[in-house]
């Protein structure tokens, strides 16, 4: 009687054995109609034309192909284009620059003209065929540079939406975590926390020190995680890409207003912060003189560090902050479209 209710060891072993196999996930099914892409990451520069490959190996009956862009920050997918092989329809702002490549009758690849900063991200090519739907994903990445940004009033003044707008006003956008991580591996070291595109807050540390992470005396990206986009306030990490234009320096002792006029007189505009960073990173702009920028800050780009140009050992864009706009001490950086 004392054995009632007990499970024999053999029975228990068989139960566990069956349970184990019941929970093994089924293997991912091989694509039946879509060819696996040779590469899943496509690289491009701003302003270029790029093609995201999607090719059918066979024609299923009554099918459609739908292209969409995955927006993780907004938890949705934006449809770009839908085709049934004979006709297609585009949607949204990106759809206005998108078309099918149509290299051959099985080609459903998506071509995007005039690649913009906001085009970076993950795209999905989905074959819609009733019960046999299948899809593949591709990632479009842009060559670029990440820079920290704060207001003229000092640090930690942006909520998420203000940070997003501030980056856009400086010819950039909020960086993704992947962009911030890449910038950290390339040497970005910044002790102030900033918003990134997905609404989380981080800061990258190359040289650990007590004020920047406390006892975490190892290099890395410190994180505050997701924050209240309306209430919480931090700096911003912006991302910009090469521009089709030229940034150049005009010497002088100019007020902010005179700086803008000096650029205008040469058929140019006063440069934005993102444009200066792009010229420093991709055109190797190196000038030891501070110059006004469109946001009222004064900065100068250094690719070859030397003692009399800031004294720092690493290349970078140096900043004098936001001087009084009436001050006549600096020249200006201008931007002209090529």
MOQUI-V570662 format. One record per pair of residues at least 6 apart in sequence whose C-alpha atoms are under 8 Angstrom apart, sorted by the first residue. I is the first residue (numbers start at 0). J is the second residue. Records with the same first field share a line. If there is no record, write none. Layout:
BEGIN
I=J / J
END
This chain:
BEGIN
30=133
31=56
32=55 / 56 / 57 / 58 / 59 / 133
33=53 / 54 / 55 / 56 / 57 / 126 / 133 / 134 / 135
34=53 / 54 / 55 / 56
35=135
36=52 / 53
39=136 / 137 / 138
40=137 / 138 / 139 / 140
41=51 / 137 / 138 / 139 / 140
42=139 / 140 / 141 / 142
43=49 / 114 / 139 / 140 / 141 / 142
44=114 / 141 / 142 / 240 / 241
45=113 / 114 / 115 / 116 / 141 / 240 / 241 / 242
46=112 / 113 / 114 / 115 / 242 / 243
47=112 / 113 / 114
48=110 / 111 / 112 / 113 / 114
49=110 / 111 / 112 / 114
50=100 / 108 / 109 / 110 / 111
51=108 / 109 / 110 / 137
52=107 / 108 / 109
53=106 / 107 / 108 / 109 / 124
54=105 / 106 / 107 / 108
55=105 / 106 / 107
56=105
57=105
58=105
59=128
60=128
61=83 / 128
62=83 / 126 / 127 / 128 / 129
63=81 / 82 / 83 / 84 / 126 / 127 / 128
64=81 / 82 / 83 / 84 / 107 / 124 / 125 / 126 / 127
65=78 / 79 / 80 / 81 / 82 / 123 / 124 / 125 / 126 / 127
66=78 / 79 / 80 / 81 / 109 / 122 / 123 / 124 / 125
67=76 / 77 / 78 / 79 / 80 / 122 / 123 / 124
68=76 / 77 / 78 / 79 / 120 / 121 / 122 / 123
69=75 / 76 / 77 / 120 / 121 / 122 / 123
70=76 / 77 / 120 / 121
71=197
72=196 / 197 / 198
77=91
78=90 / 91
79=89 / 90 / 91 / 93 / 94 / 97
80=87 / 88 / 89 / 90 / 94 / 97 / 98
81=87 / 88 / 89
82=88
89=95 / 97 / 98
93=118
96=111 / 112 / 113
97=109 / 110 / 111 / 112
98=109 / 110 / 111
99=107 / 108 / 109 / 110
100=106 / 107 / 108 / 109 / 110
101=107 / 108
116=141 / 171 / 172 / 239 / 240
117=172
118=139
119=138 / 139 / 140 / 141
120=138 / 139 / 140
121=136 / 137 / 138 / 139
122=136 / 137 / 138 / 139
123=134 / 135 / 136 / 137
124=134 / 135 / 136
125=132 / 133 / 134 / 135
126=132 / 133 / 134
127=133
141=240
142=240 / 241
143=238 / 239 / 240 / 241 / 277
144=182 / 238 / 239 / 240 / 276 / 277 / 280
145=174 / 178 / 179 / 182 / 236 / 237 / 238 / 239
146=236 / 237 / 238 / 276
147=189 / 193 / 234 / 235 / 236 / 237
148=166 / 234 / 235 / 236 / 237
149=155 / 156 / 157 / 234 / 235
150=156 / 157 / 234
151=296 / 320 / 321
154=191 / 233 / 234
155=192 / 193 / 232 / 233 / 234
156=232 / 233 / 234
157=231 / 232 / 233 / 234 / 235
158=228 / 229 / 230 / 231 / 232 / 233
159=194 / 198 / 228 / 229 / 231 / 232
160=228 / 229
162=173 / 194 / 234 / 235
163=172 / 173 / 196 / 235
166=172 / 173 / 235 / 236 / 237 / 238
167=173
169=271 / 272 / 273 / 274 / 294
170=239 / 271 / 272 / 273 / 274
171=237 / 238 / 239 / 240 / 273
172=237 / 238 / 239
173=194 / 195 / 196 / 235 / 236 / 237 / 238
174=195 / 196 / 236 / 237 / 238
175=195 / 196 / 197
176=195 / 196 / 197
178=238
179=203 / 236
180=203 / 220
183=203 / 204 / 205 / 219 / 220
186=205
187=203 / 204 / 205
188=202 / 203 / 204 / 205 / 206
189=202 / 203 / 204
190=202 / 203 / 204 / 210 / 211
191=202 / 233 / 234
192=200 / 201 / 202 / 233 / 234 / 235
193=200 / 201 / 202 / 233 / 234 / 235 / 236
194=200 / 201 / 233 / 234 / 235 / 236
195=201 / 235 / 236 / 237
198=225 / 226 / 228
199=222 / 223 / 224 / 225 / 226
200=222 / 223 / 224 / 225 / 226 / 233
201=220 / 221 / 222 / 223 / 224
202=220 / 221 / 222
203=219 / 220 / 221
204=211 / 218 / 219 / 220 / 221
205=218 / 219
206=217 / 218
207=215 / 216 / 217 / 218
208=216
209=216
212=221
238=273
239=273 / 274 / 276 / 277
240=277
241=277 / 278 / 281
242=274 / 277
243=336 / 337
244=334 / 335 / 336 / 337
245=278 / 334 / 335 / 336 / 337
246=270 / 274 / 275 / 278 / 332 / 333 / 334 / 335
247=332 / 333 / 334
248=286 / 290 / 330 / 331 / 332 / 333
249=261 / 330 / 331 / 332 / 333
250=329 / 330 / 331
251=328 / 329 / 330 / 331
252=327 / 328 / 329 / 330
253=326 / 327 / 328 / 329 / 330 / 331
254=324 / 325 / 326 / 327 / 328 / 329
255=291 / 295 / 324 / 325 / 326
256=324 / 325
258=269 / 291 / 330 / 331
259=268 / 269 / 293 / 331
262=268 / 269 / 331 / 332 / 333 / 334
263=269
266=335
267=333 / 334 / 335 / 336
268=333 / 334 / 335
269=291 / 292 / 293 / 331 / 332 / 333 / 334
270=292 / 293 / 332 / 333 / 334
271=292 / 293 / 294 / 334
272=292 / 293 / 294
274=334
275=300 / 332
276=300 / 316
278=284
279=285 / 300 / 301 / 302 / 315 / 316
283=302
284=300 / 301 / 302
285=299 / 300 / 301 / 302 / 303
286=299 / 300 / 301
287=299 / 300 / 301 / 308
288=299 / 329 / 330
289=297 / 298 / 299 / 318 / 319 / 329 / 330 / 331
290=297 / 298 / 299 / 329 / 330 / 331 / 332
291=297 / 298 / 329 / 330 / 331 / 332
292=298 / 331 / 332 / 333
295=321 / 322 / 324
296=318 / 319 / 320 / 321 / 322
297=318 / 319 / 320 / 321 / 322 / 329
298=316 / 317 / 318 / 319 / 320
299=316 / 317 / 318
300=315 / 316 / 317
301=308 / 314 / 315 / 316 / 317
302=314 / 315
303=314
304=310 / 311 / 312 / 313 / 314
305=311 / 312
309=317
END
